[in-house]
């Protein structure tokens, strides 16, 4: 039973780290994309 709980916690930590890295990676990609909406808001 103790080994099962330890494995479950390990799996939970690994999946949390994966999703955290995935989220931060998406934020970095979004920052590289220029913001076209800001250009449209400015009056010509």
Phi and psi restraints in degrees (value plus and minus 20) as a CYANA .aco file:
   2 UNK   PHI     -85.5   -45.5
   2 UNK   PSI     -59.1   -19.1
   3 UNK   PHI     -85.6   -45.6
   3 UNK   PSI     -55.2   -15.2
   4 UNK   PHI     -85.2   -45.2
   4 UNK   PSI     -64.8   -24.8
   5 UNK   PHI     -85.6   -45.6
   5 UNK   PSI     -61.0   -21.0
   6 UNK   PHI     -83.8   -43.8
   6 UNK   PSI     -61.1   -21.1
   7 UNK   PHI     -85.8   -45.8
   7 UNK   PSI     -58.5   -18.5
   8 UNK   PHI     -85.3   -45.3
   8 UNK   PSI     -63.8   -23.8
   9 UNK   PHI     -84.8   -44.8
   9 UNK   PSI     -61.0   -21.0
  10 UNK   PHI     -82.5   -42.5
  10 UNK   PSI     -64.9   -24.9
  11 UNK   PHI     -82.5   -42.5
  11 UNK   PSI     -60.5   -20.5
  12 UNK   PHI     -83.4   -43.4
  12 UNK   PSI     -64.0   -24.0
  13 UNK   PHI     -85.9   -45.9
  13 UNK   PSI     -60.7   -20.7
  14 UNK   PHI     -85.4   -45.4
  14 UNK   PSI     -63.4   -23.4
  15 UNK   PHI     -87.8   -47.8
  15 UNK   PSI     -56.1   -16.1
  16 UNK   PHI     -84.5   -44.5
  16 UNK   PSI     -63.4   -23.4
  17 UNK   PHI     -84.1   -44.1
  17 UNK   PSI     -58.7   -18.7
  18 UNK   PHI     -83.3   -43.3
  18 UNK   PSI     -68.5   -28.5
  19 UNK   PHI     -87.0   -47.0
  19 UNK   PSI     -54.5   -14.5
  20 UNK   PHI     -84.8   -44.8
  20 UNK   PSI     -65.2   -25.2
  21 UNK   PHI     -84.6   -44.6
  21 UNK   PSI     -59.0   -19.0
  22 UNK   PHI     -83.0   -43.0
  22 UNK   PSI     -63.3   -23.3
  23 UNK   PHI     -84.9   -44.9
  23 UNK   PSI     -65.6   -25.6
  24 UNK   PHI     -86.3   -46.3
  24 UNK   PSI     -54.7   -14.7
  25 UNK   PHI     -85.7   -45.7
  25 UNK   PSI     -59.1   -19.1
  26 UNK   PHI     -85.1   -45.1
  26 UNK   PSI     -57.8   -17.8
  27 UNK   PHI     -83.6   -43.6
  27 UNK   PSI     -59.5   -19.5
  28 UNK   PHI     -85.1   -45.1
  28 UNK   PSI     -60.1   -20.1
  29 UNK   PHI     -85.9   -45.9
  29 UNK   PSI     -59.3   -19.3
  30 UNK   PHI     -83.6   -43.6
  30 UNK   PSI     -55.9   -15.9
  31 UNK   PHI     -87.2   -47.2
  31 UNK   PSI     -48.1    -8.1
  32 UNK   PHI     -94.2   -54.2
  32 UNK   PSI     -44.0    -4.0
  33 UNK   PHI     -99.3   -59.3
  33 UNK   PSI     106.0   146.0
  34 UNK   PHI     -85.5   -45.5
  34 UNK   PSI     128.7   168.7
  35 UNK   PHI    -109.4   -69.4
  35 UNK   PSI      79.5   119.5
  36 UNK   PHI     -95.2   -55.2
  36 UNK   PSI     -46.0    -6.0
  37 UNK   PHI     -84.8   -44.8
  37 UNK   PSI     -54.3   -14.3
  38 UNK   PHI     -83.2   -43.2
  38 UNK   PSI     -55.3   -15.3
  39 UNK   PHI     -87.7   -47.7
  39 UNK   PSI     -53.9   -13.9
  40 UNK   PHI     -94.3   -54.3
  40 UNK   PSI     -47.4    -7.4
  41 UNK   PHI     -93.8   -53.8
  41 UNK   PSI     -44.8    -4.8
  42 UNK   PHI     -93.9   -53.9
  42 UNK   PSI     115.6   155.6
  43 UNK   PHI     -88.3   -48.3
  43 UNK   PSI     124.0   164.0
